[in-house]
Amino acid sequence: MEHRNRLRVVVIIASTRTGRFGPTVAGWLVERAGRHPDLETDLVDLAEADLPATLTDHDEEPPAAVRALAPRLAAADAFIVVTPEYNHGFPAPLKTAIDWYYEEWHAKPVAIVSYGRESGGRHAAAQLRQVFGELHAVAIRDTVSLSRYWNDFTADGGWPKPAAECNTTVETMLDQLAWWARALSEARTASPYQA
Ligand SMILES: Cc1cc2nc3c(=O)[nH]c(=O)nc-3n(C[C@H](O)[C@H](O)[C@H](O)COP(=O)(O)O)c2cc1C
């Protein structure tokens, strides 16, 4: 059987507020991605990364927190953004995090896992497609969308329920992400991406 190197997926927790649900979604996702034969994960929690909210000018050295996260993003073959929806958008700390970096996103696939009330975070996901397009990143088609996620807790507090739809949608999304990550990794190796 052909041996293939695992692809590195950075999973980003976009929610930073106290009492957030984001880490529960991300924990489940990391566990599911860990079962995929082609993927390994690196979890980036924006609450811990503590990136400054104010951007610096082009010729200034980035702040220490920005420099500390850069190698982890640069080493990624793919990203999964775990985002809630706030007022039909994605959280401001996620936009700031995206804006701090540039080449780190280039020619890499991005999968979006969104959650919220009835819409399941789809407005936030649509905005992210637009933003990542500007950064030469490829938002893959299939997403995981968790609407009214609180209905998917089990009686003992576990999440998600075995019958929850996300248990199947996540597999399709991870397969697509792995395909794009492999294809773009090989393409970047063959010929460096020119932005
Ligand atoms: C400021 C704010 C605005 C919100 N706006 C929306 C919204 O527009 N659509 C939606 O489906 N849910 C909305 N919600 C519900 C959140 O999606 C839900 O509370 C979710 O748990 C937030 O993610 P977090 O707990 O990881 O921060 C909003 C929540 C907050 C705190």
The ligand as an SDF file (V2000), in Angstrom:
LIG
                    3D

 31 33  0  0  0  0  0  0  0  0999 V2000
  -23.2450   38.9670   19.8880 C   0  0  0  0  0  0  0  0  0  0  0  0
  -23.9520   37.7430   19.3970 C   0  0  0  0  0  0  0  0  0  0  0  0
  -24.6540   37.7770   18.2100 C   0  0  0  0  0  0  0  0  0  0  0  0
  -25.2750   36.6300   17.7030 C   0  0  0  0  0  0  0  0  0  0  0  0
  -25.8820   36.6580   16.4970 N   0  0  0  0  0  0  0  0  0  0  0  0
  -26.3180   35.5190   15.9330 C   0  0  0  0  0  0  0  0  0  0  0  0
  -26.7690   35.4880   14.5860 C   0  0  0  0  0  0  0  0  0  0  0  0
  -26.7850   36.4880   13.8900 O   0  0  0  0  0  0  0  0  0  0  0  0
  -27.1840   34.3030   14.0750 N   0  0  0  0  0  0  0  0  0  0  0  0
  -27.1700   33.1450   14.8040 C   0  0  0  0  0  0  0  0  0  0  0  0
  -27.5410   32.1010   14.2590 O   0  0  0  0  0  0  0  0  0  0  0  0
  -26.7410   33.1280   16.0810 N   0  0  0  0  0  0  0  0  0  0  0  0
  -26.3060   34.2750   16.6490 C   0  0  0  0  0  0  0  0  0  0  0  0
  -25.8420   34.2970   17.9380 N   0  0  0  0  0  0  0  0  0  0  0  0
  -25.8880   33.0440   18.6780 C   0  0  0  0  0  0  0  0  0  0  0  0
  -24.5240   32.3780   18.6180 C   0  0  0  0  0  0  0  0  0  0  0  0
  -24.2960   31.7710   17.3790 O   0  0  0  0  0  0  0  0  0  0  0  0
  -24.3910   31.3510   19.7390 C   0  0  0  0  0  0  0  0  0  0  0  0
  -24.5560   32.0560   20.9550 O   0  0  0  0  0  0  0  0  0  0  0  0
  -23.0640   30.6480   19.7490 C   0  0  0  0  0  0  0  0  0  0  0  0
  -23.0020   29.8310   20.8960 O   0  0  0  0  0  0  0  0  0  0  0  0
  -21.9050   31.6340   19.7810 C   0  0  0  0  0  0  0  0  0  0  0  0
  -20.6880   30.9610   19.7100 O   0  0  0  0  0  0  0  0  0  0  0  0
  -19.6740   30.8820   20.9630 P   0  0  0  0  0  0  0  0  0  0  0  0
  -20.4960   30.3560   22.1070 O   0  0  0  0  0  0  0  0  0  0  0  0
  -18.5980   29.9410   20.5700 O   0  0  0  0  0  0  0  0  0  0  0  0
  -19.1840   32.2830   21.1820 O   0  0  0  0  0  0  0  0  0  0  0  0
  -25.2330   35.4360   18.4570 C   0  0  0  0  0  0  0  0  0  0  0  0
  -24.5510   35.4150   19.6930 C   0  0  0  0  0  0  0  0  0  0  0  0
  -23.9080   36.5450   20.1420 C   0  0  0  0  0  0  0  0  0  0  0  0
  -23.1190   36.4610   21.4340 C   0  0  0  0  0  0  0  0  0  0  0  0
  1  2  1  0
  2  3  1  0
  2 30  2  0
  3  4  2  0
  4  5  1  0
  4 28  1  0
  5  6  2  0
  6  7  1  0
  6 13  1  0
  7  8  2  0
  7  9  1  0
  9 10  1  0
 10 11  2  0
 10 12  1  0
 12 13  2  0
 13 14  1  0
 14 15  1  0
 14 28  1  0
 15 16  1  0
 16 17  1  0
 16 18  1  0
 18 19  1  0
 18 20  1  0
 20 21  1  0
 20 22  1  0
 22 23  1  0
 23 24  1  0
 24 25  2  0
 24 26  1  0
 24 27  1  0
 28 29  2  0
 29 30  1  0
 30 31  1  0
M  END
$$$$
